[in-house]
Amino acid sequence: MSKNVVIIGGHGKIALKLAHLLSQSSHKVYSIIRTSSQSSDILETGATPIVLSLENDSFEKFTEVFLETQADVVYFAAGAGGKGGEERTRKVDYEGAVKIFDAIENVVLEGGKKNPRLVLVSAIDVRDPEKVPEHYNEDDKLHSAKIRKAIGSYMHYKYEADKNLIKRSVSSDDSSSSSFDWTILRPGTLTDVPGTGKAHVGQAHLGQSISRDDVALALSLLVDREDAAGKAIDLVGGEKPIKEGLDAFISSGATDWLG
């Protein structure tokens, strides 16, 4: 069934690939970008560009977009990408994400029929540093410490955003007008090598990279996965077809969020 989709951070590498995949599957895609100079790249994917600033515009402006597009699914694929230092990382990866959560909760309050679902792109190993996954081995722990030393601000603000989202009610647990369904995808280190269509899904070890092609594929498959509500899902390179991996992990009832 065709859906109306809004992608936040629409000019990012993964977002562009995602817009192309969704448009090819007959979904109506709207990509939010910072500047009109990026519009031609959005149009090439088959999506419709919308210029809006995640850093400077209000959450009400984003609610208006979700209402006007009758959004069924919102993807948050924005990120500071290490540009602008800790301040911009906080503004985009944390405050920007929370702004979108608030905007989604506001849709029904402003007359929409239903709050859209959210699929949030986070990162593997985003967690309370004091809580270590049981499946981590010594290599995982060393890798985690190395990553936190290199990009500690990024991991911190991603964690704060994810923690804020986890506290919000999913529709299956709460029938209030502010509830909405969400899913968090947590890819490993990203590469630009061609995708294989295969991955390891759920409870992954660290150090294994994943192609942006394959992350975009996984995201595109989640457009129809309402049964993934309330789950955080690790994704790294592997040998299982991504659809099969998602099917197995989602049906298991597990989540990769530790708190």
C-alpha positions as a Markdown table, in Angstrom:
| # | Residue | x | y | z |
|---|---|---|---|---|
| 1 | Met | 0.0 | 0.0 | 0.0 |
| 2 | Ser | 1.4 | 3.4 | -1.0 |
| 3 | Lys | 2.3 | 5.7 | 1.9 |
| 4 | Asn | 3.1 | 9.4 | 2.3 |
| 5 | Val | 6.6 | 9.6 | 3.7 |
| 6 | Val | 8.6 | 12.6 | 5.0 |
| 7 | Ile | 12.4 | 12.3 | 5.4 |
| 8 | Ile | 14.1 | 14.7 | 7.8 |
| 9 | Gly | 17.7 | 15.4 | 6.7 |
| 10 | Gly | 16.8 | 14.6 | 3.1 |
| 11 | His | 20.1 | 15.5 | 1.5 |
| 12 | Gly | 22.2 | 13.0 | 3.5 |
| 13 | Lys | 23.7 | 10.1 | 1.6 |
| 14 | Ile | 21.4 | 7.5 | 3.2 |
| 15 | Ala | 18.4 | 9.8 | 2.9 |
| 16 | Leu | 18.9 | 10.2 | -0.8 |
| 17 | Lys | 19.2 | 6.5 | -1.3 |
| 18 | Leu | 16.2 | 5.9 | 0.8 |
| 19 | Ala | 14.1 | 8.4 | -1.1 |
| 20 | His | 15.0 | 6.7 | -4.4 |
| 21 | Leu | 14.0 | 3.3 | -3.1 |
| 22 | Leu | 10.7 | 4.5 | -1.6 |
| 23 | Ser | 9.8 | 6.4 | -4.7 |
| 24 | Gln | 10.5 | 3.4 | -6.9 |
| 25 | Ser | 8.1 | 1.5 | -4.7 |
| 26 | Ser | 5.3 | 4.0 | -5.4 |
| 27 | His | 5.4 | 5.8 | -2.1 |
| 28 | Lys | 5.0 | 9.6 | -2.2 |
| 29 | Val | 8.2 | 11.0 | -0.7 |
| 30 | Tyr | 8.9 | 14.4 | 0.7 |
| 31 | Ser | 12.5 | 15.3 | 1.6 |
| 32 | Ile | 13.2 | 18.1 | 4.0 |
| 33 | Ile | 16.3 | 20.0 | 3.1 |
| 34 | Arg | 18.2 | 23.1 | 4.5 |
| 35 | Thr | 18.5 | 25.1 | 1.3 |
| 36 | Ser | 16.8 | 25.2 | -2.2 |
| 37 | Ser | 20.2 | 24.6 | -3.8 |
| 38 | Gln | 19.8 | 20.9 | -2.8 |
| 39 | Ser | 16.4 | 20.6 | -4.6 |
| 40 | Ser | 17.8 | 19.2 | -7.8 |
| 41 | Asp | 19.4 | 16.2 | -6.0 |
| 42 | Ile | 16.0 | 15.5 | -4.3 |
| 43 | Leu | 14.1 | 15.7 | -7.5 |
| 44 | Glu | 16.5 | 13.1 | -9.1 |
| 45 | Thr | 15.4 | 10.6 | -6.5 |
| 46 | Gly | 11.7 | 11.0 | -7.3 |
| 47 | Ala | 11.0 | 12.9 | -4.1 |
| 48 | Thr | 9.5 | 16.3 | -3.6 |
| 49 | Pro | 11.9 | 18.8 | -1.8 |
| 50 | Ile | 10.7 | 21.0 | 1.1 |
| 51 | Val | 13.0 | 23.7 | 2.5 |
| 52 | Leu | 12.9 | 23.9 | 6.3 |
| 53 | Ser | 15.5 | 24.3 | 9.0 |
| 54 | Leu | 15.8 | 21.6 | 11.6 |
| 55 | Glu | 18.0 | 24.0 | 13.7 |
| 56 | Asn | 16.0 | 27.2 | 13.3 |
| 57 | Asp | 12.3 | 26.5 | 12.5 |
| 58 | Ser | 9.8 | 25.6 | 15.2 |
| 59 | Phe | 8.3 | 22.2 | 15.8 |
| 60 | Glu | 5.0 | 23.7 | 14.8 |
| 61 | Lys | 6.4 | 24.3 | 11.3 |
| 62 | Phe | 7.2 | 20.6 | 11.0 |
| 63 | Thr | 3.7 | 19.7 | 12.3 |
| 64 | Glu | 2.3 | 21.8 | 9.4 |
| 65 | Val | 4.4 | 19.8 | 6.9 |
| 66 | Phe | 3.2 | 16.5 | 8.4 |
| 67 | Leu | -0.4 | 17.7 | 8.1 |
| 68 | Glu | -0.1 | 19.1 | 4.6 |
| 69 | Thr | 1.6 | 15.9 | 3.3 |
| 70 | Gln | -0.7 | 13.7 | 5.3 |
| 71 | Ala | 2.4 | 11.9 | 6.4 |
| 72 | Asp | 2.1 | 8.2 | 7.3 |
| 73 | Val | 5.7 | 7.7 | 8.1 |
| 74 | Val | 8.5 | 10.1 | 9.1 |
| 75 | Tyr | 12.2 | 9.2 | 8.9 |
| 76 | Phe | 14.7 | 11.1 | 11.0 |
| 77 | Ala | 18.0 | 10.7 | 9.0 |
| 78 | Ala | 19.5 | 14.0 | 10.0 |
| 79 | Gly | 22.9 | 14.4 | 11.6 |
| 80 | Ala | 25.5 | 17.1 | 12.1 |
| 81 | Gly | 28.1 | 14.7 | 10.7 |
| 82 | Gly | 30.9 | 16.1 | 12.9 |
| 83 | Lys | 30.5 | 19.6 | 11.4 |
| 84 | Gly | 30.2 | 22.6 | 13.7 |
| 85 | Gly | 31.6 | 20.9 | 16.8 |
| 86 | Glu | 29.7 | 19.8 | 19.9 |
| 87 | Glu | 27.2 | 22.7 | 19.8 |
| 88 | Arg | 25.9 | 21.8 | 16.4 |
| 89 | Thr | 25.9 | 18.1 | 17.3 |
| 90 | Arg | 23.6 | 19.0 | 20.2 |
| 91 | Lys | 21.4 | 21.2 | 18.0 |
| 92 | Val | 20.9 | 18.6 | 15.3 |
| 93 | Asp | 21.3 | 15.2 | 16.8 |
| 94 | Tyr | 19.5 | 15.9 | 20.1 |
| 95 | Glu | 17.5 | 19.1 | 20.0 |
| 96 | Gly | 16.5 | 18.5 | 16.3 |
| 97 | Ala | 15.4 | 15.0 | 17.0 |
| 98 | Val | 13.3 | 16.1 | 20.0 |
| 99 | Lys | 11.8 | 18.8 | 17.9 |
| 100 | Ile | 10.5 | 16.2 | 15.4 |
| 101 | Phe | 9.2 | 14.0 | 18.2 |
| 102 | Asp | 7.2 | 17.0 | 19.5 |
| 103 | Ala | 6.0 | 17.8 | 16.0 |
| 104 | Ile | 4.7 | 14.3 | 15.5 |
| 105 | Glu | 2.9 | 14.3 | 18.8 |
| 106 | Asn | 1.2 | 17.5 | 17.8 |
| 107 | Val | -0.4 | 16.2 | 14.5 |
| 108 | Val | -3.6 | 14.9 | 16.0 |
| 109 | Leu | -3.8 | 17.9 | 18.4 |
| 110 | Glu | -3.8 | 20.1 | 15.3 |
| 111 | Gly | -6.6 | 18.2 | 13.6 |
| 112 | Gly | -4.8 | 15.3 | 11.9 |
| 113 | Lys | -6.4 | 11.9 | 11.8 |
| 114 | Lys | -3.4 | 10.0 | 13.2 |
| 115 | Asn | 0.1 | 10.8 | 14.3 |
| 116 | Pro | 2.6 | 9.5 | 11.8 |
| 117 | Arg | 5.0 | 6.6 | 12.6 |
| 118 | Leu | 8.7 | 7.5 | 13.1 |
| 119 | Val | 11.7 | 5.6 | 12.0 |
| 120 | Leu | 14.8 | 7.1 | 13.7 |
| 121 | Val | 18.4 | 6.5 | 12.4 |
| 122 | Ser | 20.6 | 6.2 | 15.4 |
| 123 | Ala | 23.9 | 4.2 | 15.8 |
| 124 | Ile | 25.0 | 0.9 | 17.2 |
| 125 | Asp | 26.3 | 1.0 | 20.8 |
| 126 | Val | 24.3 | 4.1 | 21.7 |
| 127 | Arg | 23.6 | 3.4 | 25.4 |
| 128 | Asp | 24.3 | 4.3 | 29.0 |
| 129 | Pro | 28.1 | 3.7 | 29.2 |
| 130 | Glu | 27.5 | 1.9 | 32.5 |
| 131 | Lys | 25.2 | -0.7 | 30.9 |
| 132 | Val | 27.1 | -3.2 | 28.8 |
| 133 | Pro | 25.2 | -5.7 | 26.5 |
| 134 | Glu | 25.5 | -9.3 | 27.7 |
| 135 | His | 26.6 | -10.4 | 24.2 |
| 136 | Tyr | 29.6 | -8.1 | 24.1 |
| 137 | Asn | 33.1 | -9.7 | 24.1 |
| 138 | Glu | 36.4 | -8.1 | 25.0 |
| 139 | Asp | 36.9 | -6.8 | 21.5 |
| 140 | Asp | 33.5 | -5.2 | 21.6 |
| 141 | Lys | 34.3 | -3.4 | 24.8 |
| 142 | Leu | 37.6 | -2.2 | 23.5 |
| 143 | His | 36.0 | -1.0 | 20.3 |
| 144 | Ser | 33.2 | 0.8 | 22.2 |
| 145 | Ala | 35.8 | 2.6 | 24.4 |
| 146 | Lys | 37.7 | 3.7 | 21.2 |
| 147 | Ile | 34.6 | 5.0 | 19.5 |
| 148 | Arg | 33.5 | 7.0 | 22.6 |
| 149 | Lys | 36.9 | 8.5 | 22.9 |
| 150 | Ala | 36.8 | 9.6 | 19.2 |
| 151 | Ile | 33.2 | 10.8 | 18.9 |
| 152 | Gly | 32.0 | 11.1 | 22.5 |
| 153 | Ser | 29.7 | 14.1 | 21.9 |
| 154 | Tyr | 28.0 | 12.4 | 19.0 |
| 155 | Met | 27.3 | 9.2 | 21.1 |
| 156 | His | 26.2 | 11.2 | 24.1 |
| 157 | Tyr | 23.6 | 13.3 | 22.2 |
| 158 | Lys | 22.4 | 10.3 | 20.2 |
| 159 | Tyr | 21.8 | 8.6 | 23.5 |
| 160 | Glu | 20.0 | 11.6 | 24.9 |
| 161 | Ala | 17.7 | 11.7 | 21.8 |
| 162 | Asp | 17.0 | 8.0 | 21.9 |
| 163 | Lys | 16.3 | 8.1 | 25.6 |
| 164 | Asn | 13.8 | 10.9 | 25.1 |
| 165 | Leu | 12.0 | 8.9 | 22.4 |
| 166 | Ile | 11.9 | 5.7 | 24.4 |
| 167 | Lys | 10.0 | 7.5 | 27.1 |
| 168 | Arg | 7.2 | 8.4 | 24.7 |
| 169 | Ser | 4.2 | 6.1 | 24.4 |
| 170 | Val | 3.7 | 3.9 | 21.3 |
| 171 | Ser | 0.1 | 3.7 | 20.1 |
| 172 | Ser | -0.4 | 0.0 | 21.0 |
| 173 | Asp | 0.3 | 0.9 | 24.7 |
| 174 | Asp | -1.4 | 4.3 | 24.9 |
| 175 | Ser | -4.5 | 5.4 | 23.0 |
| 176 | Ser | -4.0 | 9.1 | 23.9 |
| 177 | Ser | -3.8 | 11.7 | 21.1 |
| 178 | Ser | -0.1 | 12.3 | 21.7 |
| 179 | Ser | 1.1 | 8.7 | 21.3 |
| 180 | Phe | 2.9 | 7.5 | 18.1 |
| 181 | Asp | 4.7 | 4.4 | 17.0 |
| 182 | Trp | 8.5 | 4.5 | 16.6 |
| 183 | Thr | 11.3 | 2.3 | 15.5 |
| 184 | Ile | 15.1 | 2.9 | 16.0 |
| 185 | Leu | 17.6 | 1.5 | 13.5 |
| 186 | Arg | 21.1 | 1.4 | 14.8 |
| 187 | Pro | 23.7 | 0.8 | 12.0 |
| 188 | Gly | 27.4 | 0.2 | 12.5 |
| 189 | Thr | 30.2 | 2.1 | 10.9 |
| 190 | Leu | 29.0 | 3.3 | 7.5 |
| 191 | Thr | 30.8 | 2.8 | 4.2 |
| 192 | Asp | 30.1 | 3.7 | 0.6 |
| 193 | Val | 30.9 | 0.3 | -0.9 |
| 194 | Pro | 28.1 | -1.2 | -3.0 |
| 195 | Gly | 25.4 | -2.9 | -0.9 |
| 196 | Thr | 24.9 | -6.7 | -0.8 |
| 197 | Gly | 21.3 | -6.8 | 0.4 |
| 198 | Lys | 22.6 | -8.8 | 3.3 |
| 199 | Ala | 23.3 | -8.0 | 7.0 |
| 200 | His | 23.4 | -9.1 | 10.5 |
| 201 | Val | 20.3 | -7.8 | 12.2 |
| 202 | Gly | 20.0 | -7.5 | 16.0 |
| 203 | Gln | 22.4 | -8.1 | 18.9 |
| 204 | Ala | 25.4 | -7.3 | 16.8 |
| 205 | His | 29.1 | -7.2 | 17.6 |
| 206 | Leu | 31.0 | -4.0 | 17.0 |
| 207 | Gly | 33.7 | -3.4 | 14.5 |
| 208 | Gln | 31.7 | -4.7 | 11.5 |
| 209 | Ser | 30.8 | -2.0 | 9.0 |
| 210 | Ile | 27.7 | -1.7 | 6.9 |
| 211 | Ser | 27.1 | -0.2 | 3.5 |
| 212 | Arg | 24.9 | 2.9 | 3.2 |
| 213 | Asp | 23.1 | 1.1 | 0.4 |
| 214 | Asp | 22.1 | -1.7 | 2.9 |
| 215 | Val | 21.1 | 0.8 | 5.6 |
| 216 | Ala | 18.8 | 2.5 | 3.1 |
| 217 | Leu | 17.4 | -0.9 | 2.1 |
| 218 | Ala | 16.6 | -1.8 | 5.7 |
| 219 | Leu | 15.0 | 1.6 | 6.3 |
| 220 | Ser | 12.9 | 1.2 | 3.2 |
| 221 | Leu | 11.6 | -2.2 | 4.4 |
| 222 | Leu | 10.6 | -0.7 | 7.7 |
| 223 | Val | 8.1 | 1.6 | 6.0 |
| 224 | Asp | 5.6 | -1.2 | 6.2 |
| 225 | Arg | 6.7 | -2.8 | 9.5 |
| 226 | Glu | 4.2 | -1.5 | 12.0 |
| 227 | Asp | 5.0 | -4.5 | 14.0 |
| 228 | Ala | 8.5 | -3.1 | 14.7 |
| 229 | Ala | 7.0 | -0.4 | 17.0 |
| 230 | Gly | 8.9 | 0.2 | 20.2 |
| 231 | Lys | 12.0 | -1.7 | 19.0 |
| 232 | Ala | 15.6 | -0.6 | 18.6 |
| 233 | Ile | 17.4 | -2.7 | 15.9 |
| 234 | Asp | 21.2 | -3.1 | 15.4 |
| 235 | Leu | 22.4 | -3.5 | 11.8 |
| 236 | Val | 25.9 | -4.5 | 10.6 |
| 237 | Gly | 27.4 | -6.3 | 7.7 |
| 238 | Gly | 26.4 | -10.0 | 7.5 |
| 239 | Glu | 25.2 | -12.9 | 5.4 |
| 240 | Lys | 21.5 | -13.0 | 5.9 |
| 241 | Pro | 19.1 | -11.2 | 3.4 |
| 242 | Ile | 18.0 | -8.1 | 5.2 |
| 243 | Lys | 14.3 | -8.8 | 4.9 |
| 244 | Glu | 14.8 | -12.2 | 6.5 |
| 245 | Gly | 16.9 | -10.7 | 9.3 |
| 246 | Leu | 14.3 | -8.1 | 10.1 |
| 247 | Asp | 11.5 | -10.7 | 10.0 |
| 248 | Ala | 13.4 | -12.9 | 12.5 |
| 249 | Phe | 14.4 | -10.1 | 14.9 |
| 250 | Ile | 11.0 | -8.4 | 14.9 |
| 251 | Ser | 9.2 | -11.6 | 15.5 |
| 252 | Ser | 11.5 | -12.5 | 18.4 |
| 253 | Gly | 10.1 | -9.6 | 20.4 |
| 254 | Ala | 13.7 | -8.5 | 21.3 |
| 255 | Thr | 15.1 | -5.0 | 21.3 |
| 256 | Asp | 18.7 | -3.7 | 21.3 |
| 257 | Trp | 17.9 | -0.8 | 23.6 |
| 258 | Leu | 19.4 | -1.3 | 27.1 |
| 259 | Gly | 18.7 | 2.1 | 28.6 |
